[in-house]
Amino acid sequence: MQINYFAAARAAAGTPTEEIEASQVVARHDEELTLDALTAFLAQRHTGRTPSGMSFAKVLEQCSFLIDGVASQADATVPSGARVDVLPPFAGG
């Protein structure tokens, strides 16, 4: 799956995008990958910080997520080959 980071998430992750295989996150082949499991995996994978000092894990706590363009909650299933966008809160309107 392709993970795309925006704004503070991009700064703390140190990359704008990355590819993750579901097998890196789930223990069993038949186990469904949830957004919650994916974000926990990513929080352990990246230890960077934003320029203001916020950890990547803390940024993730404030983010919204899109799976293939659809707003998704923590219990959502992430299909193999999905695009996941990690969107921190944005200022303005």
PyMOL Python script that loads the backbone (N, CA, C, O; Angstrom):
from pymol import cmd

cmd.read_pdbstr("""\
ATOM      1  N   MET A   1       0.837  -1.166   0.000  1.00  0.00           N
ATOM      2  CA  MET A   1       0.000   0.000   0.000  1.00  0.00           C
ATOM      3  C   MET A   1       0.885   1.232   0.000  1.00  0.00           C
ATOM      4  O   MET A   1       2.036   1.181   0.434  1.00  0.00           O
ATOM      5  N   GLN A   2       0.353   2.320  -0.480  1.00  0.00           N
ATOM      6  CA  GLN A   2       1.102   3.571  -0.535  1.00  0.00           C
ATOM      7  C   GLN A   2       0.614   4.492   0.573  1.00  0.00           C
ATOM      8  O   GLN A   2      -0.581   4.761   0.690  1.00  0.00           O
ATOM      9  N   ILE A   3       1.547   4.969   1.379  1.00  0.00           N
ATOM     10  CA  ILE A   3       1.238   5.900   2.458  1.00  0.00           C
ATOM     11  C   ILE A   3       1.744   7.274   2.026  1.00  0.00           C
ATOM     12  O   ILE A   3       2.910   7.424   1.662  1.00  0.00           O
ATOM     13  N   ASN A   4       0.864   8.276   2.066  1.00  0.00           N
ATOM     14  CA  ASN A   4       1.223   9.643   1.696  1.00  0.00           C
ATOM     15  C   ASN A   4       1.080  10.540   2.911  1.00  0.00           C
ATOM     16  O   ASN A   4       0.026  10.586   3.544  1.00  0.00           O
ATOM     17  N   TYR A   5       2.146  11.248   3.229  1.00  0.00           N
ATOM     18  CA  TYR A   5       2.154  12.129   4.396  1.00  0.00           C
ATOM     19  C   TYR A   5       2.056  13.580   3.948  1.00  0.00           C
ATOM     20  O   TYR A   5       2.637  13.969   2.935  1.00  0.00           O
ATOM     21  N   PHE A   6       1.317  14.376   4.709  1.00  0.00           N
ATOM     22  CA  PHE A   6       1.146  15.776   4.399  1.00  0.00           C
ATOM     23  C   PHE A   6       1.539  16.636   5.596  1.00  0.00           C
ATOM     24  O   PHE A   6       1.404  16.222   6.747  1.00  0.00           O
ATOM     25  N   ALA A   7       2.026  17.833   5.304  1.00  0.00           N
ATOM     26  CA  ALA A   7       2.331  18.860   6.302  1.00  0.00           C
ATOM     27  C   ALA A   7       3.190  18.314   7.446  1.00  0.00           C
ATOM     28  O   ALA A   7       4.269  17.774   7.200  1.00  0.00           O
ATOM     29  N   ALA A   8       2.724  18.450   8.696  1.00  0.00           N
ATOM     30  CA  ALA A   8       3.516  18.039   9.869  1.00  0.00           C
ATOM     31  C   ALA A   8       3.828  16.546   9.850  1.00  0.00           C
ATOM     32  O   ALA A   8       4.891  16.134  10.315  1.00  0.00           O
ATOM     33  N   ALA A   9       2.924  15.737   9.323  1.00  0.00           N
ATOM     34  CA  ALA A   9       3.188  14.299   9.240  1.00  0.00           C
ATOM     35  C   ALA A   9       4.360  14.030   8.309  1.00  0.00           C
ATOM     36  O   ALA A   9       5.193  13.167   8.586  1.00  0.00           O
ATOM     37  N   ARG A  10       4.425  14.765   7.208  1.00  0.00           N
ATOM     38  CA  ARG A  10       5.545  14.632   6.265  1.00  0.00           C
ATOM     39  C   ARG A  10       6.849  15.050   6.934  1.00  0.00           C
ATOM     40  O   ARG A  10       7.870  14.379   6.783  1.00  0.00           O
ATOM     41  N   ALA A  11       6.815  16.147   7.667  1.00  0.00           N
ATOM     42  CA  ALA A  11       8.026  16.640   8.337  1.00  0.00           C
ATOM     43  C   ALA A  11       8.536  15.626   9.364  1.00  0.00           C
ATOM     44  O   ALA A  11       9.732  15.340   9.413  1.00  0.00           O
ATOM     45  N   ALA A  12       7.645  15.094  10.168  1.00  0.00           N
ATOM     46  CA  ALA A  12       8.054  14.159  11.220  1.00  0.00           C
ATOM     47  C   ALA A  12       8.441  12.792  10.666  1.00  0.00           C
ATOM     48  O   ALA A  12       9.336  12.140  11.204  1.00  0.00           O
ATOM     49  N   ALA A  13       7.780  12.352   9.601  1.00  0.00           N
ATOM     50  CA  ALA A  13       8.122  11.059   8.991  1.00  0.00           C
ATOM     51  C   ALA A  13       9.437  11.154   8.226  1.00  0.00           C
ATOM     52  O   ALA A  13      10.137  10.154   8.061  1.00  0.00           O
ATOM     53  N   GLY A  14       9.771  12.345   7.762  1.00  0.00           N
ATOM     54  CA  GLY A  14      11.005  12.521   7.002  1.00  0.00           C
ATOM     55  C   GLY A  14      10.895  12.072   5.555  1.00  0.00           C
ATOM     56  O   GLY A  14      11.902  11.942   4.860  1.00  0.00           O
ATOM     57  N   THR A  15       9.661  11.834   5.100  1.00  0.00           N
ATOM     58  CA  THR A  15       9.433  11.402   3.726  1.00  0.00           C
ATOM     59  C   THR A  15       8.016  11.793   3.310  1.00  0.00           C
ATOM     60  O   THR A  15       7.116  11.819   4.149  1.00  0.00           O
ATOM     61  N   PRO A  16       7.806  12.095   2.039  1.00  0.00           N
ATOM     62  CA  PRO A  16       6.451  12.415   1.603  1.00  0.00           C
ATOM     63  C   PRO A  16       5.581  11.180   1.351  1.00  0.00           C
ATOM     64  O   PRO A  16       4.354  11.260   1.403  1.00  0.00           O
ATOM     65  N   THR A  17       6.211  10.059   1.082  1.00  0.00           N
ATOM     66  CA  THR A  17       5.468   8.846   0.749  1.00  0.00           C
ATOM     67  C   THR A  17       6.320   7.615   1.012  1.00  0.00           C
ATOM     68  O   THR A  17       7.549   7.689   1.026  1.00  0.00           O
ATOM     69  N   GLU A  18       5.662   6.489   1.219  1.00  0.00           N
ATOM     70  CA  GLU A  18       6.377   5.224   1.355  1.00  0.00           C
ATOM     71  C   GLU A  18       5.446   4.077   1.013  1.00  0.00           C
ATOM     72  O   GLU A  18       4.224   4.220   1.053  1.00  0.00           O
ATOM     73  N   GLU A  19       6.026   2.952   0.679  1.00  0.00           N
ATOM     74  CA  GLU A  19       5.288   1.729   0.385  1.00  0.00           C
ATOM     75  C   GLU A  19       5.422   0.779   1.573  1.00  0.00           C
ATOM     76  O   GLU A  19       6.520   0.554   2.081  1.00  0.00           O
ATOM     77  N   ILE A  20       4.295   0.230   2.004  1.00  0.00           N
ATOM     78  CA  ILE A  20       4.262  -0.716   3.118  1.00  0.00           C
ATOM     79  C   ILE A  20       3.514  -1.959   2.645  1.00  0.00           C
ATOM     80  O   ILE A  20       2.473  -1.853   1.996  1.00  0.00           O
ATOM     81  N   GLU A  21       4.032  -3.106   2.961  1.00  0.00           N
ATOM     82  CA  GLU A  21       3.335  -4.370   2.688  1.00  0.00           C
ATOM     83  C   GLU A  21       2.537  -4.749   3.931  1.00  0.00           C
ATOM     84  O   GLU A  21       3.027  -4.609   5.051  1.00  0.00           O
ATOM     85  N   ALA A  22       1.323  -5.224   3.739  1.00  0.00           N
ATOM     86  CA  ALA A  22       0.481  -5.637   4.870  1.00  0.00           C
ATOM     87  C   ALA A  22       1.198  -6.662   5.740  1.00  0.00           C
ATOM     88  O   ALA A  22       1.025  -6.679   6.958  1.00  0.00           O
ATOM     89  N   SER A  23       2.000  -7.515   5.116  1.00  0.00           N
ATOM     90  CA  SER A  23       2.718  -8.547   5.875  1.00  0.00           C
ATOM     91  C   SER A  23       3.728  -7.950   6.856  1.00  0.00           C
ATOM     92  O   SER A  23       4.154  -8.637   7.785  1.00  0.00           O
ATOM     93  N   GLN A  24       4.114  -6.703   6.672  1.00  0.00           N
ATOM     94  CA  GLN A  24       5.009  -6.045   7.626  1.00  0.00           C
ATOM     95  C   GLN A  24       4.262  -5.678   8.907  1.00  0.00           C
ATOM     96  O   GLN A  24       4.874  -5.492   9.959  1.00  0.00           O
ATOM     97  N   VAL A  25       2.934  -5.574   8.812  1.00  0.00           N
ATOM     98  CA  VAL A  25       2.133  -5.067   9.918  1.00  0.00           C
ATOM     99  C   VAL A  25       1.363  -6.174  10.632  1.00  0.00           C
ATOM    100  O   VAL A  25       1.330  -6.208  11.862  1.00  0.00           O
ATOM    101  N   VAL A  26       0.748  -7.070   9.882  1.00  0.00           N
ATOM    102  CA  VAL A  26      -0.087  -8.114  10.496  1.00  0.00           C
ATOM    103  C   VAL A  26       0.720  -9.387  10.705  1.00  0.00           C
ATOM    104  O   VAL A  26       1.616  -9.706   9.923  1.00  0.00           O
ATOM    105  N   ALA A  27       0.394 -10.102  11.759  1.00  0.00           N
ATOM    106  CA  ALA A  27       1.150 -11.303  12.123  1.00  0.00           C
ATOM    107  C   ALA A  27       0.773 -12.509  11.273  1.00  0.00           C
ATOM    108  O   ALA A  27       1.633 -13.309  10.905  1.00  0.00           O
ATOM    109  N   ARG A  28      -0.516 -12.639  10.961  1.00  0.00           N
ATOM    110  CA  ARG A  28      -0.979 -13.810  10.205  1.00  0.00           C
ATOM    111  C   ARG A  28      -1.442 -13.388   8.816  1.00  0.00           C
ATOM    112  O   ARG A  28      -1.979 -12.296   8.635  1.00  0.00           O
ATOM    113  N   HIS A  29      -1.233 -14.245   7.860  1.00  0.00           N
ATOM    114  CA  HIS A  29      -1.599 -13.969   6.475  1.00  0.00           C
ATOM    115  C   HIS A  29      -3.095 -13.705   6.311  1.00  0.00           C
ATOM    116  O   HIS A  29      -3.487 -12.894   5.473  1.00  0.00           O
ATOM    117  N   ASP A  30      -3.933 -14.378   7.097  1.00  0.00           N
ATOM    118  CA  ASP A  30      -5.379 -14.239   6.961  1.00  0.00           C
ATOM    119  C   ASP A  30      -5.958 -13.099   7.807  1.00  0.00           C
ATOM    120  O   ASP A  30      -7.167 -12.868   7.789  1.00  0.00           O
ATOM    121  N   GLU A  31      -5.113 -12.399   8.538  1.00  0.00           N
ATOM    122  CA  GLU A  31      -5.556 -11.302   9.402  1.00  0.00           C
ATOM    123  C   GLU A  31      -5.778 -10.040   8.576  1.00  0.00           C
ATOM    124  O   GLU A  31      -4.945  -9.686   7.742  1.00  0.00           O
ATOM    125  N   GLU A  32      -6.904  -9.358   8.808  1.00  0.00           N
ATOM    126  CA  GLU A  32      -7.176  -8.105   8.111  1.00  0.00           C
ATOM    127  C   GLU A  32      -6.360  -6.982   8.742  1.00  0.00           C
ATOM    128  O   GLU A  32      -6.200  -6.917   9.961  1.00  0.00           O
ATOM    129  N   LEU A  33      -5.858  -6.116   7.899  1.00  0.00           N
ATOM    130  CA  LEU A  33      -5.108  -4.953   8.366  1.00  0.00           C
ATOM    131  C   LEU A  33      -6.086  -3.828   8.652  1.00  0.00           C
ATOM    132  O   LEU A  33      -6.871  -3.449   7.784  1.00  0.00           O
ATOM    133  N   THR A  34      -6.043  -3.289   9.869  1.00  0.00           N
ATOM    134  CA  THR A  34      -6.887  -2.147  10.217  1.00  0.00           C
ATOM    135  C   THR A  34      -6.044  -0.879  10.208  1.00  0.00           C
ATOM    136  O   THR A  34      -4.817  -0.922  10.298  1.00  0.00           O
ATOM    137  N   LEU A  35      -6.728   0.233  10.099  1.00  0.00           N
ATOM    138  CA  LEU A  35      -6.039   1.524  10.136  1.00  0.00           C
ATOM    139  C   LEU A  35      -5.344   1.709  11.478  1.00  0.00           C
ATOM    140  O   LEU A  35      -4.248   2.268  11.536  1.00  0.00           O
ATOM    141  N   ASP A  36      -5.962   1.253  12.545  1.00  0.00           N
ATOM    142  CA  ASP A  36      -5.365   1.352  13.879  1.00  0.00           C
ATOM    143  C   ASP A  36      -4.036   0.594  13.948  1.00  0.00           C
ATOM    144  O   ASP A  36      -3.054   1.111  14.481  1.00  0.00           O
ATOM    145  N   ALA A  37      -4.006  -0.623  13.413  1.00  0.00           N
ATOM    146  CA  ALA A  37      -2.767  -1.412  13.405  1.00  0.00           C
ATOM    147  C   ALA A  37      -1.711  -0.744  12.533  1.00  0.00           C
ATOM    148  O   ALA A  37      -0.529  -0.737  12.878  1.00  0.00           O
ATOM    149  N   LEU A  38      -2.133  -0.187  11.409  1.00  0.00           N
ATOM    150  CA  LEU A  38      -1.187   0.488  10.517  1.00  0.00           C
ATOM    151  C   LEU A  38      -0.577   1.706  11.190  1.00  0.00           C
ATOM    152  O   LEU A  38       0.635   1.905  11.111  1.00  0.00           O
ATOM    153  N   THR A  39      -1.389   2.527  11.852  1.00  0.00           N
ATOM    154  CA  THR A  39      -0.842   3.727  12.492  1.00  0.00           C
ATOM    155  C   THR A  39       0.076   3.362  13.660  1.00  0.00           C
ATOM    156  O   THR A  39       1.071   4.048  13.895  1.00  0.00           O
ATOM    157  N   ALA A  40      -0.238   2.302  14.388  1.00  0.00           N
ATOM    158  CA  ALA A  40       0.662   1.851  15.471  1.00  0.00           C
ATOM    159  C   ALA A  40       2.004   1.421  14.884  1.00  0.00           C
ATOM    160  O   ALA A  40       3.058   1.748  15.428  1.00  0.00           O
ATOM    161  N   PHE A  41       1.960   0.694  13.783  1.00  0.00           N
ATOM    162  CA  PHE A  41       3.186   0.273  13.102  1.00  0.00           C
ATOM    163  C   PHE A  41       3.995   1.486  12.644  1.00  0.00           C
ATOM    164  O   PHE A  41       5.209   1.539  12.842  1.00  0.00           O
ATOM    165  N   LEU A  42       3.325   2.451  12.036  1.00  0.00           N
ATOM    166  CA  LEU A  42       4.020   3.644  11.538  1.00  0.00           C
ATOM    167  C   LEU A  42       4.616   4.465  12.679  1.00  0.00           C
ATOM    168  O   LEU A  42       5.703   5.025  12.538  1.00  0.00           O
ATOM    169  N   ALA A  43       3.911   4.542  13.809  1.00  0.00           N
ATOM    170  CA  ALA A  43       4.413   5.290  14.959  1.00  0.00           C
ATOM    171  C   ALA A  43       5.709   4.683  15.497  1.00  0.00           C
ATOM    172  O   ALA A  43       6.583   5.402  15.982  1.00  0.00           O
ATOM    173  N   GLN A  44       5.826   3.364  15.410  1.00  0.00           N
ATOM    174  CA  GLN A  44       7.063   2.708  15.849  1.00  0.00           C
ATOM    175  C   GLN A  44       8.160   2.828  14.796  1.00  0.00           C
ATOM    176  O   GLN A  44       9.344   2.886  15.128  1.00  0.00           O
ATOM    177  N   ARG A  45       7.766   2.865  13.542  1.00  0.00           N
ATOM    178  CA  ARG A  45       8.712   2.895  12.418  1.00  0.00           C
ATOM    179  C   ARG A  45       9.433   4.238  12.303  1.00  0.00           C
ATOM    180  O   ARG A  45      10.618   4.291  11.975  1.00  0.00           O
ATOM    181  N   HIS A  46       8.707   5.315  12.574  1.00  0.00           N
ATOM    182  CA  HIS A  46       9.273   6.662  12.410  1.00  0.00           C
ATOM    183  C   HIS A  46       9.456   7.322  13.775  1.00  0.00           C
ATOM    184  O   HIS A  46       8.526   7.390  14.579  1.00  0.00           O
ATOM    185  N   THR A  47      10.640   7.792  14.012  1.00  0.00           N
ATOM    186  CA  THR A  47      10.942   8.425  15.300  1.00  0.00           C
ATOM    187  C   THR A  47      11.277   9.903  15.149  1.00  0.00           C
ATOM    188  O   THR A  47      11.776  10.531  16.083  1.00  0.00           O
ATOM    189  N   GLY A  48      11.001  10.456  13.972  1.00  0.00           N
ATOM    190  CA  GLY A  48      11.311  11.857  13.720  1.00  0.00           C
ATOM    191  C   GLY A  48      10.385  12.808  14.453  1.00  0.00           C
ATOM    192  O   GLY A  48       9.432  12.406  15.121  1.00  0.00           O
ATOM    193  N   ARG A  49      10.703  14.083  14.301  1.00  0.00           N
ATOM    194  CA  ARG A  49       9.931  15.149  14.941  1.00  0.00           C
ATOM    195  C   ARG A  49       9.690  16.275  13.944  1.00  0.00           C
ATOM    196  O   ARG A  49      10.417  16.422  12.961  1.00  0.00           O
ATOM    197  N   THR A  50       8.667  17.057  14.214  1.00  0.00           N
ATOM    198  CA  THR A  50       8.408  18.248  13.411  1.00  0.00           C
ATOM    199  C   THR A  50       9.438  19.311  13.794  1.00  0.00           C
ATOM    200  O   THR A  50      10.131  19.154  14.799  1.00  0.00           O
ATOM    201  N   PRO A  51       9.552  20.394  13.009  1.00  0.00           N
ATOM    202  CA  PRO A  51      10.472  21.473  13.390  1.00  0.00           C
ATOM    203  C   PRO A  51      10.170  22.068  14.771  1.00  0.00           C
ATOM    204  O   PRO A  51      11.067  22.594  15.430  1.00  0.00           O
ATOM    205  N   SER A  52       8.915  21.983  15.206  1.00  0.00           N
ATOM    206  CA  SER A  52       8.570  22.501  16.536  1.00  0.00           C
ATOM    207  C   SER A  52       8.806  21.480  17.650  1.00  0.00           C
ATOM    208  O   SER A  52       8.610  21.789  18.826  1.00  0.00           O
ATOM    209  N   GLY A  53       9.233  20.244  17.278  1.00  0.00           N
ATOM    210  CA  GLY A  53       9.582  19.243  18.274  1.00  0.00           C
ATOM    211  C   GLY A  53       8.535  18.183  18.553  1.00  0.00           C
ATOM    212  O   GLY A  53       8.752  17.328  19.411  1.00  0.00           O
ATOM    213  N   MET A  54       7.405  18.208  17.858  1.00  0.00           N
ATOM    214  CA  MET A  54       6.357  17.210  18.082  1.00  0.00           C
ATOM    215  C   MET A  54       6.766  15.882  17.443  1.00  0.00           C
ATOM    216  O   MET A  54       7.196  15.846  16.290  1.00  0.00           O
ATOM    217  N   SER A  55       6.630  14.809  18.191  1.00  0.00           N
ATOM    218  CA  SER A  55       7.005  13.491  17.679  1.00  0.00           C
ATOM    219  C   SER A  55       6.023  13.034  16.607  1.00  0.00           C
ATOM    220  O   SER A  55       4.878  13.483  16.564  1.00  0.00           O
ATOM    221  N   PHE A  56       6.485  12.140  15.748  1.00  0.00           N
ATOM    222  CA  PHE A  56       5.634  11.590  14.705  1.00  0.00           C
ATOM    223  C   PHE A  56       4.412  10.913  15.314  1.00  0.00           C
ATOM    224  O   PHE A  56       3.300  11.076  14.812  1.00  0.00           O
ATOM    225  N   ALA A  57       4.607  10.153  16.394  1.00  0.00           N
ATOM    226  CA  ALA A  57       3.497   9.469  17.063  1.00  0.00           C
ATOM    227  C   ALA A  57       2.446  10.468  17.544  1.00  0.00           C
ATOM    228  O   ALA A  57       1.248  10.211  17.423  1.00  0.00           O
ATOM    229  N   LYS A  58       2.877  11.586  18.081  1.00  0.00           N
ATOM    230  CA  LYS A  58       1.952  12.615  18.569  1.00  0.00           C
ATOM    231  C   LYS A  58       1.212  13.268  17.398  1.00  0.00           C
ATOM    232  O   LYS A  58       0.026  13.579  17.508  1.00  0.00           O
ATOM    233  N   VAL A  59       1.909  13.474  16.285  1.00  0.00           N
ATOM    234  CA  VAL A  59       1.259  14.012  15.089  1.00  0.00           C
ATOM    235  C   VAL A  59       0.157  13.059  14.631  1.00  0.00           C
ATOM    236  O   VAL A  59      -0.948  13.494  14.308  1.00  0.00           O
ATOM    237  N   LEU A  60       0.459  11.751  14.603  1.00  0.00           N
ATOM    238  CA  LEU A  60      -0.537  10.767  14.164  1.00  0.00           C
ATOM    239  C   LEU A  60      -1.805  10.812  14.996  1.00  0.00           C
ATOM    240  O   LEU A  60      -2.899  10.602  14.472  1.00  0.00           O
ATOM    241  N   GLU A  61      -1.673  11.084  16.289  1.00  0.00           N
ATOM    242  CA  GLU A  61      -2.845  11.147  17.172  1.00  0.00           C
ATOM    243  C   GLU A  61      -3.822  12.234  16.746  1.00  0.00           C
ATOM    244  O   GLU A  61      -5.011  12.149  17.054  1.00  0.00           O
ATOM    245  N   GLN A  62      -3.339  13.249  16.046  1.00  0.00           N
ATOM    246  CA  GLN A  62      -4.169  14.379  15.654  1.00  0.00           C
ATOM    247  C   GLN A  62      -4.628  14.309  14.194  1.00  0.00           C
ATOM    248  O   GLN A  62      -5.372  15.175  13.734  1.00  0.00           O
ATOM    249  N   CYS A  63      -4.193  13.295  13.478  1.00  0.00           N
ATOM    250  CA  CYS A  63      -4.444  13.218  12.044  1.00  0.00           C
ATOM    251  C   CYS A  63      -5.799  12.622  11.695  1.00  0.00           C
ATOM    252  O   CYS A  63      -6.415  11.892  12.471  1.00  0.00           O
ATOM    253  N   SER A  64      -6.229  12.967  10.496  1.00  0.00           N
ATOM    254  CA  SER A  64      -7.337  12.299   9.828  1.00  0.00           C
ATOM    255  C   SER A  64      -6.728  11.416   8.756  1.00  0.00           C
ATOM    256  O   SER A  64      -5.611  11.664   8.303  1.00  0.00           O
ATOM    257  N   PHE A  65      -7.458  10.384   8.348  1.00  0.00           N
ATOM    258  CA  PHE A  65      -6.925   9.435   7.374  1.00  0.00           C
ATOM    259  C   PHE A  65      -7.936   9.193   6.265  1.00  0.00           C
ATOM    260  O   PHE A  65      -9.137   9.078   6.508  1.00  0.00           O
ATOM    261  N   LEU A  66      -7.431   9.119   5.058  1.00  0.00           N
ATOM    262  CA  LEU A  66      -8.234   8.737   3.906  1.00  0.00           C
ATOM    263  C   LEU A  66      -7.697   7.414   3.390  1.00  0.00           C
ATOM    264  O   LEU A  66      -6.489   7.253   3.217  1.00  0.00           O
ATOM    265  N   ILE A  67      -8.590   6.469   3.145  1.00  0.00           N
ATOM    266  CA  ILE A  67      -8.211   5.214   2.505  1.00  0.00           C
ATOM    267  C   ILE A  67      -8.852   5.236   1.132  1.00  0.00           C
ATOM    268  O   ILE A  67     -10.077   5.220   1.005  1.00  0.00           O
ATOM    269  N   ASP A  68      -8.020   5.271   0.108  1.00  0.00           N
ATOM    270  CA  ASP A  68      -8.499   5.394  -1.274  1.00  0.00           C
ATOM    271  C   ASP A  68      -9.486   6.548  -1.413  1.00  0.00           C
ATOM    272  O   ASP A  68     -10.512   6.430  -2.083  1.00  0.00           O
ATOM    273  N   GLY A  69      -9.154   7.672  -0.763  1.00  0.00           N
ATOM    274  CA  GLY A  69      -9.943   8.887  -0.895  1.00  0.00           C
ATOM    275  C   GLY A  69     -11.157   8.990   0.006  1.00  0.00           C
ATOM    276  O   GLY A  69     -11.897   9.970  -0.079  1.00  0.00           O
ATOM    277  N   VAL A  70     -11.387   8.007   0.870  1.00  0.00           N
ATOM    278  CA  VAL A  70     -12.554   8.002   1.753  1.00  0.00           C
ATOM    279  C   VAL A  70     -12.099   8.183   3.196  1.00  0.00           C
ATOM    280  O   VAL A  70     -11.224   7.459   3.672  1.00  0.00           O
ATOM    281  N   ALA A  71     -12.701   9.159   3.896  1.00  0.00           N
ATOM    282  CA  ALA A  71     -12.381   9.374   5.309  1.00  0.00           C
ATOM    283  C   ALA A  71     -12.650   8.096   6.085  1.00  0.00           C
ATOM    284  O   ALA A  71     -13.698   7.470   5.922  1.00  0.00           O
ATOM    285  N   SER A  72     -11.696   7.707   6.934  1.00  0.00           N
ATOM    286  CA  SER A  72     -11.784   6.409   7.600  1.00  0.00           C
ATOM    287  C   SER A  72     -11.451   6.521   9.080  1.00  0.00           C
ATOM    288  O   SER A  72     -10.651   7.360   9.495  1.00  0.00           O
ATOM    289  N   GLN A  73     -12.084   5.653   9.866  1.00  0.00           N
ATOM    290  CA  GLN A  73     -11.871   5.576  11.303  1.00  0.00           C
ATOM    291  C   GLN A  73     -10.844   4.494  11.618  1.00  0.00           C
ATOM    292  O   GLN A  73     -10.451   3.729  10.736  1.00  0.00           O
ATOM    293  N   ALA A  74     -10.412   4.429  12.867  1.00  0.00           N
ATOM    294  CA  ALA A  74      -9.353   3.520  13.299  1.00  0.00           C
ATOM    295  C   ALA A  74      -9.663   2.050  13.037  1.00  0.00           C
ATOM    296  O   ALA A  74      -8.745   1.266  12.794  1.00  0.00           O
ATOM    297  N   ASP A  75     -10.935   1.658  13.079  1.00  0.00           N
ATOM    298  CA  ASP A  75     -11.277   0.252  12.887  1.00  0.00           C
ATOM    299  C   ASP A  75     -11.488  -0.123  11.419  1.00  0.00           C
ATOM    300  O   ASP A  75     -11.844  -1.263  11.118  1.00  0.00           O
ATOM    301  N   ALA A  76     -11.274   0.816  10.513  1.00  0.00           N
ATOM    302  CA  ALA A  76     -11.455   0.542   9.080  1.00  0.00           C
ATOM    303  C   ALA A  76     -10.409  -0.458   8.582  1.00  0.00           C
ATOM    304  O   ALA A  76      -9.257  -0.438   9.017  1.00  0.00           O
ATOM    305  N   THR A  77     -10.824  -1.321   7.674  1.00  0.00           N
ATOM    306  CA  THR A  77      -9.914  -2.268   7.037  1.00  0.00           C
ATOM    307  C   THR A  77      -9.152  -1.555   5.931  1.00  0.00           C
ATOM    308  O   THR A  77      -9.731  -0.800   5.150  1.00  0.00           O
ATOM    309  N   VAL A  78      -7.849  -1.801   5.872  1.00  0.00           N
ATOM    310  CA  VAL A  78      -7.001  -1.228   4.826  1.00  0.00           C
ATOM    311  C   VAL A  78      -6.710  -2.337   3.820  1.00  0.00           C
ATOM    312  O   VAL A  78      -5.968  -3.269   4.127  1.00  0.00           O
ATOM    313  N   PRO A  79      -7.290  -2.246   2.614  1.00  0.00           N
ATOM    314  CA  PRO A  79      -7.068  -3.294   1.623  1.00  0.00           C
ATOM    315  C   PRO A  79      -5.630  -3.281   1.103  1.00  0.00           C
ATOM    316  O   PRO A  79      -4.961  -2.248   1.116  1.00  0.00           O
ATOM    317  N   SER A  80      -5.177  -4.423   0.656  1.00  0.00           N
ATOM    318  CA  SER A  80      -3.868  -4.515   0.028  1.00  0.00           C
ATOM    319  C   SER A  80      -3.873  -3.622  -1.205  1.00  0.00           C
ATOM    320  O   SER A  80      -4.830  -3.642  -1.978  1.00  0.00           O
ATOM    321  N   GLY A  81      -2.837  -2.857  -1.391  1.00  0.00           N
ATOM    322  CA  GLY A  81      -2.739  -1.972  -2.550  1.00  0.00           C
ATOM    323  C   GLY A  81      -3.443  -0.645  -2.385  1.00  0.00           C
ATOM    324  O   GLY A  81      -3.521   0.130  -3.338  1.00  0.00           O
ATOM    325  N   ALA A  82      -3.960  -0.361  -1.193  1.00  0.00           N
ATOM    326  CA  ALA A  82      -4.679   0.887  -0.958  1.00  0.00           C
ATOM    327  C   ALA A  82      -3.726   2.074  -0.916  1.00  0.00           C
ATOM    328  O   ALA A  82      -2.520   1.928  -0.722  1.00  0.00           O
ATOM    329  N   ARG A  83      -4.303   3.243  -1.102  1.00  0.00           N
ATOM    330  CA  ARG A  83      -3.591   4.503  -0.893  1.00  0.00           C
ATOM    331  C   ARG A  83      -4.125   5.077   0.416  1.00  0.00           C
ATOM    332  O   ARG A  83      -5.331   5.262   0.578  1.00  0.00           O
ATOM    333  N   VAL A  84      -3.213   5.357   1.349  1.00  0.00           N
ATOM    334  CA  VAL A  84      -3.593   5.926   2.638  1.00  0.00           C
ATOM    335  C   VAL A  84      -2.967   7.309   2.748  1.00  0.00           C
ATOM    336  O   VAL A  84      -1.746   7.457   2.691  1.00  0.00           O
ATOM    337  N   ASP A  85      -3.828   8.330   2.907  1.00  0.00           N
ATOM    338  CA  ASP A  85      -3.359   9.694   3.082  1.00  0.00           C
ATOM    339  C   ASP A  85      -3.431  10.059   4.560  1.00  0.00           C
ATOM    340  O   ASP A  85      -4.454   9.851   5.213  1.00  0.00           O
ATOM    341  N   VAL A  86      -2.332  10.606   5.081  1.00  0.00           N
ATOM    342  CA  VAL A  86      -2.223  10.989   6.489  1.00  0.00           C
ATOM    343  C   VAL A  86      -2.282  12.513   6.541  1.00  0.00           C
ATOM    344  O   VAL A  86      -1.359  13.198   6.102  1.00  0.00           O
ATOM    345  N   LEU A  87      -3.395  13.037   7.092  1.00  0.00           N
ATOM    346  CA  LEU A  87      -3.680  14.466   7.042  1.00  0.00           C
ATOM    347  C   LEU A  87      -3.743  15.095   8.433  1.00  0.00           C
ATOM    348  O   LEU A  87      -4.713  14.888   9.163  1.00  0.00           O
ATOM    349  N   PRO A  88      -2.726  15.855   8.800  1.00  0.00           N
ATOM    350  CA  PRO A  88      -2.795  16.581  10.075  1.00  0.00           C
ATOM    351  C   PRO A  88      -3.832  17.696   9.980  1.00  0.00           C
ATOM    352  O   PRO A  88      -4.249  18.061   8.881  1.00  0.00           O
ATOM    353  N   PRO A  89      -4.248  18.238  11.114  1.00  0.00           N
ATOM    354  CA  PRO A  89      -5.184  19.375  11.059  1.00  0.00           C
ATOM    355  C   PRO A  89      -4.537  20.530  10.285  1.00  0.00           C
ATOM    356  O   PRO A  89      -3.343  20.801  10.413  1.00  0.00           O
ATOM    357  N   PHE A  90      -5.354  21.189   9.493  1.00  0.00           N
ATOM    358  CA  PHE A  90      -4.875  22.331   8.707  1.00  0.00           C
ATOM    359  C   PHE A  90      -5.520  23.594   9.249  1.00  0.00           C
ATOM    360  O   PHE A  90      -6.682  23.580   9.658  1.00  0.00           O
ATOM    361  N   ALA A  91      -4.770  24.684   9.252  1.00  0.00           N
ATOM    362  CA  ALA A  91      -5.298  25.984   9.663  1.00  0.00           C
ATOM    363  C   ALA A  91      -5.916  26.668   8.445  1.00  0.00           C
ATOM    364  O   ALA A  91      -5.597  26.343   7.301  1.00  0.00           O
ATOM    365  N   GLY A  92      -6.775  27.586   8.708  1.00  0.00           N
ATOM    366  CA  GLY A  92      -7.370  28.358   7.600  1.00  0.00           C
ATOM    367  C   GLY A  92      -8.718  27.809   7.199  1.00  0.00           C
ATOM    368  O   GLY A  92      -9.280  26.945   7.872  1.00  0.00           O
ATOM    369  N   GLY A  93      -9.225  28.312   6.110  1.00  0.00           N
ATOM    370  CA  GLY A  93     -10.531  27.847   5.714  1.00  0.00           C
ATOM    371  C   GLY A  93     -10.798  28.207   4.351  1.00  0.00           C
ATOM    372  O   GLY A  93     -11.869  27.896   3.829  1.00  0.00           O
TER     373      GLY A  93
END
""", "prot")
cmd.dss("prot")
cmd.show_as("cartoon", "prot")
cmd.util.cbc("prot")
cmd.orient("prot")
